[in-house]
Amino acid sequence: MWQLLAIVSALFSASAAIFEKKALFKSDPLAFSLLVSAFTLLFTAPFFLFADIHMVTSSAVLVLFIKSILGSAAFLLVMTGLKYNDLSNSLPLLVFTPAIVAVLAFFILSERISTLEIGGMVLLLAGTYFLQLKKGGGWFSPFLFVKHNKAQWYILGAIALFSTTSILDKTLLSGYHLPPEAFLPLQQLFYTLIFLVLFLFRKGKYQPIQQQFNNTWRLVLAVAIFAVIYRYSHILAVKAGSVALVLSIKRTSVFFATVFGGRYFREQNIVRRSIAVLVMVAGTIMIILA
């Protein structure tokens, strides 16, 4: 059952990524993150009515708040990376996250790693390598991709944060037994407050948020709806299954976003990037079958 939930999360996550990229042509990352979080909060608030309030402890809320700080930072980094980089060149790096999570889960959550899972991680690394391999750039060019594309620093930062938040997801759901119906709306509340504070105290000249909303409100609503679906299904999947395996399945969303999103935005080297992502997806499947 958790595998199906993870697949649902992957499909809607891919759809959200394509709409996010389109919206970021007309909006800055922070304003967009705030708008999406606010509308997602409106859609998730009713979930709290079905939550077992007695299972919501102050310690769990505190951990969730800390996790939300990290999660909001990761989301903002991804949005910034998407704005200044190709969709088909940014998102595939996120497939590397499950490998890091698997290692962390082994030491922190005592989740075992099999030989097949290690093989899957090797394919994830190989796919990431070929994704960054440049024509005429030499075999060592993938190790210099950050030097050639500064926008990738945003994605690398998001990977580090997502690896941590994934462990905290499992801890909150299994360790603190926080109900998913309370988890989702509380997390969205924290996301919205965090982005609001950042928005109010940021410096520089930006397009008024009302104007940005007028230009992107349809996309904002679509992303908010998709976010509710992929986040709730992800939470349910993490509660039932291994956090690293759930995240591995969810990251197959990268393939759909890379192929369909890359073609929609007419990005270059889609075939090479798609093959690289397929290698990464193969690694994900090996982890699933382990």
C-alpha positions as CSV (number, residue, x, y, z in Angstrom):
1,M,0.0,0.0,0.0
2,W,2.8,2.4,0.8
3,Q,4.3,1.8,-2.6
4,L,1.1,3.0,-4.2
5,L,1.0,6.1,-2.0
6,A,4.7,6.9,-2.9
7,I,3.8,6.6,-6.6
8,V,0.9,9.0,-6.2
9,S,3.2,11.4,-4.5
10,A,5.7,11.1,-7.3
11,L,3.2,11.8,-10.1
12,F,1.7,14.9,-8.4
13,S,5.2,16.1,-7.3
14,A,6.3,16.0,-11.0
15,S,3.2,17.9,-12.0
16,A,3.8,20.5,-9.4
17,A,7.4,20.9,-10.5
18,I,6.4,21.8,-14.1
19,F,3.8,24.3,-12.9
20,E,6.4,25.8,-10.5
21,K,8.9,26.3,-13.3
22,K,6.3,28.1,-15.4
23,A,5.2,30.3,-12.5
24,L,8.8,31.3,-11.7
25,F,9.1,33.0,-15.0
26,K,6.8,35.6,-13.6
27,S,7.5,35.5,-9.9
28,D,10.4,35.6,-7.6
29,P,11.1,32.4,-5.5
30,L,10.3,33.8,-2.1
31,A,7.0,35.5,-3.1
32,F,6.0,32.3,-4.9
33,S,6.9,30.1,-1.9
34,L,4.8,32.3,0.3
35,L,1.8,32.3,-2.0
36,V,1.9,28.6,-2.5
37,S,2.3,27.9,1.2
38,A,-0.6,30.2,2.1
39,F,-3.0,28.5,-0.3
40,T,-1.8,25.1,0.7
41,L,-2.5,26.0,4.3
42,L,-6.1,26.9,3.4
43,F,-6.6,23.5,1.7
44,T,-5.0,21.5,4.5
45,A,-6.6,23.3,7.5
46,P,-9.7,21.0,7.4
47,F,-7.4,17.9,7.9
48,F,-6.9,19.0,11.5
49,L,-10.6,18.3,12.2
50,F,-10.0,14.6,11.6
51,A,-6.8,14.4,13.7
52,D,-6.5,12.8,17.1
53,I,-5.6,15.9,19.2
54,H,-4.6,13.8,22.2
55,M,-1.6,12.5,20.1
56,V,-0.3,16.0,19.4
57,T,2.3,16.7,22.1
58,S,4.3,19.9,22.7
59,S,7.6,18.1,22.0
60,A,6.3,16.7,18.7
61,V,5.2,20.2,17.7
62,L,8.6,21.6,18.6
63,V,10.4,19.0,16.5
64,L,7.9,19.7,13.6
65,F,8.7,23.4,13.9
66,I,12.4,22.7,13.6
67,K,11.8,20.4,10.7
68,S,9.6,23.0,9.0
69,I,12.4,25.6,9.2
70,L,14.7,23.2,7.4
71,G,11.9,22.1,5.0
72,S,11.0,25.7,4.1
73,A,14.7,26.5,3.5
74,A,14.9,23.4,1.2
75,F,11.8,24.4,-0.7
76,L,13.0,27.9,-1.2
77,L,16.4,26.7,-2.4
78,V,14.7,24.4,-5.0
79,M,12.5,27.2,-6.2
80,T,15.6,29.4,-6.6
81,G,17.4,26.6,-8.4
82,L,14.5,26.1,-10.8
83,K,14.2,29.8,-11.6
84,Y,17.9,30.1,-12.6
85,N,18.5,26.7,-14.1
86,D,16.9,24.2,-16.5
87,L,14.2,22.0,-15.0
88,S,15.8,18.9,-16.6
89,N,19.2,19.9,-15.1
90,S,18.2,20.8,-11.6
91,L,15.6,18.2,-10.4
92,P,17.6,15.1,-11.3
93,L,20.2,15.9,-8.6
94,L,17.4,15.4,-6.0
95,V,17.4,11.6,-6.9
96,F,20.6,11.5,-4.9
97,T,18.7,12.3,-1.7
98,P,17.5,8.7,-1.0
99,A,21.0,7.4,-0.9
100,I,22.0,9.9,1.8
101,V,18.7,9.2,3.6
102,A,19.4,5.4,3.5
103,V,22.8,5.9,5.1
104,L,21.4,8.2,7.8
105,A,18.4,5.9,8.4
106,F,20.8,3.0,8.9
107,F,22.7,4.8,11.7
108,I,19.8,6.9,13.2
109,L,16.7,4.7,12.7
110,S,18.4,1.3,12.5
111,E,17.0,0.7,9.0
112,R,19.2,-1.9,7.4
113,I,20.8,-1.5,3.9
114,S,20.9,-4.6,1.7
115,T,23.3,-5.4,-1.1
116,L,20.6,-4.6,-3.7
117,E,20.0,-1.3,-2.1
118,I,23.7,-0.5,-2.3
119,G,23.7,-1.4,-6.0
120,G,20.7,0.9,-6.5
121,M,22.7,3.8,-4.8
122,V,25.6,3.1,-7.2
123,L,23.2,3.6,-10.1
124,L,21.9,6.8,-8.6
125,L,25.5,8.1,-8.4
126,A,26.2,6.9,-12.0
127,G,23.1,8.6,-13.3
128,T,24.1,11.8,-11.5
129,Y,27.5,11.6,-13.1
130,F,26.2,11.2,-16.6
131,L,23.7,13.9,-16.1
132,Q,26.5,16.4,-15.5
133,L,28.8,15.0,-18.2
134,K,29.4,17.7,-20.7
135,K,30.2,17.1,-24.4
136,G,33.9,17.8,-24.9
137,G,34.3,18.5,-21.3
138,G,36.3,15.5,-20.3
139,W,35.6,12.7,-17.9
140,F,36.2,14.9,-14.9
141,S,33.8,17.6,-16.0
142,P,30.9,16.3,-13.8
143,F,33.0,17.0,-10.7
144,L,33.2,20.6,-11.7
145,F,29.5,21.1,-12.5
146,V,29.1,23.5,-9.6
147,K,31.9,25.7,-10.9
148,H,30.2,25.9,-14.3
149,N,26.7,26.4,-13.0
150,K,26.4,28.3,-9.7
151,A,22.7,27.6,-9.6
152,Q,23.4,24.0,-8.7
153,W,24.5,25.1,-5.2
154,Y,20.9,25.8,-4.4
155,I,20.0,22.2,-5.3
156,L,22.9,20.8,-3.4
157,G,21.8,22.8,-0.3
158,A,18.3,21.4,-0.7
159,I,19.6,17.8,-0.9
160,A,21.4,18.3,2.4
161,L,18.3,19.7,4.1
162,F,15.9,17.2,2.6
163,S,18.1,14.4,3.8
164,T,17.6,15.7,7.4
165,T,13.9,16.5,7.1
166,S,13.2,13.0,5.8
167,I,14.7,11.4,8.9
168,L,12.6,13.9,11.0
169,D,9.5,12.9,9.1
170,K,9.9,9.3,10.1
171,T,10.8,10.2,13.7
172,L,7.7,12.4,14.1
173,L,5.4,9.7,12.6
174,S,6.8,6.6,14.2
175,G,8.6,8.0,17.3
176,Y,6.3,10.7,18.4
177,H,3.2,9.1,16.7
178,L,2.1,12.5,15.3
179,P,-1.1,11.9,13.3
180,P,-0.7,12.7,9.6
181,E,-3.9,14.7,9.7
182,A,-2.2,17.0,12.3
183,F,1.2,16.8,10.7
184,L,0.2,18.3,7.4
185,P,-1.7,21.4,8.4
186,L,0.7,22.2,11.3
187,Q,3.6,21.9,8.9
188,Q,1.9,24.2,6.4
189,L,1.1,26.7,9.1
190,F,4.8,26.8,10.0
191,Y,5.9,27.0,6.4
192,T,3.6,30.0,5.8
193,L,4.7,31.8,8.9
194,I,8.4,31.3,8.1
195,F,8.0,32.5,4.5
196,L,6.0,35.5,5.7
197,V,8.7,36.5,8.1
198,L,11.4,36.2,5.4
199,F,9.2,38.1,3.0
200,L,8.6,41.0,5.4
201,F,12.2,41.4,6.3
202,R,13.8,40.9,2.9
203,K,15.7,43.8,1.3
204,G,15.9,44.8,-2.4
205,K,13.5,45.8,-5.1
206,Y,11.0,43.2,-6.2
207,Q,7.7,43.2,-8.1
208,P,4.8,43.8,-5.7
209,I,3.4,40.5,-4.5
210,Q,-0.1,41.4,-5.6
211,Q,1.1,41.9,-9.1
212,Q,3.0,38.6,-9.0
213,F,-0.2,36.9,-7.7
214,N,-2.3,38.4,-10.5
215,N,0.2,37.0,-13.0
216,T,0.4,33.5,-11.6
217,W,-2.7,32.8,-9.5
218,R,-3.9,29.9,-11.6
219,L,-0.4,28.3,-11.4
220,V,-0.3,29.0,-7.6
221,L,-3.6,27.3,-7.0
222,A,-2.6,24.3,-9.2
223,V,0.7,23.9,-7.3
224,A,-1.1,24.2,-3.9
225,I,-3.6,21.5,-4.9
226,F,-0.8,19.2,-6.1
227,A,1.2,19.9,-3.0
228,V,-1.7,18.8,-0.7
229,I,-1.9,15.5,-2.6
230,Y,1.8,14.7,-2.9
231,R,2.7,15.8,0.7
232,Y,-0.2,13.9,2.3
233,S,0.4,10.7,0.3
234,H,4.1,11.0,1.1
235,I,3.4,11.4,4.8
236,L,1.2,8.3,4.8
237,A,3.8,6.3,2.8
238,V,6.6,7.3,5.2
239,K,4.5,6.3,8.2
240,A,3.9,2.8,6.7
241,G,7.2,2.1,4.9
242,S,11.0,2.7,5.0
243,V,11.7,6.4,4.7
244,A,14.6,5.8,2.2
245,L,12.5,3.5,0.0
246,V,9.5,5.8,0.0
247,L,11.8,8.7,-1.0
248,S,13.4,6.6,-3.7
249,I,10.0,5.9,-5.3
250,K,8.9,9.5,-4.9
251,R,12.0,10.8,-6.7
252,T,10.9,9.0,-9.8
253,S,8.9,12.1,-10.2
254,V,12.2,13.6,-11.5
255,F,12.0,11.4,-14.6
256,F,8.5,12.7,-15.6
257,A,9.4,16.3,-14.8
258,T,12.6,16.0,-16.8
259,V,11.1,14.5,-19.9
260,F,7.8,16.3,-20.1
261,G,8.8,19.5,-18.4
262,G,12.1,19.7,-20.4
263,R,10.2,19.3,-23.7
264,Y,7.5,21.8,-22.7
265,F,10.1,24.4,-21.9
266,R,12.2,23.3,-25.0
267,E,15.4,22.7,-23.0
268,Q,18.5,21.3,-24.6
269,N,20.1,17.8,-24.3
270,I,16.8,16.3,-23.1
271,V,17.6,12.9,-24.6
272,R,21.0,12.6,-22.7
273,R,19.4,13.9,-19.5
274,S,16.5,11.5,-19.8
275,I,18.8,8.5,-20.2
276,A,20.8,9.7,-17.2
277,V,17.5,9.9,-15.2
278,L,16.5,6.4,-16.4
279,V,19.7,5.1,-14.9
280,M,18.8,6.8,-11.7
281,V,15.3,5.4,-11.8
282,A,16.8,1.9,-12.4
283,G,18.7,2.4,-9.2
284,T,15.5,3.5,-7.4
285,I,13.8,0.3,-8.6
286,M,16.6,-1.8,-7.3
287,I,16.2,-0.2,-3.9
288,I,12.4,-0.8,-4.1
289,L,13.0,-4.5,-4.9
290,A,15.6,-5.0,-2.1
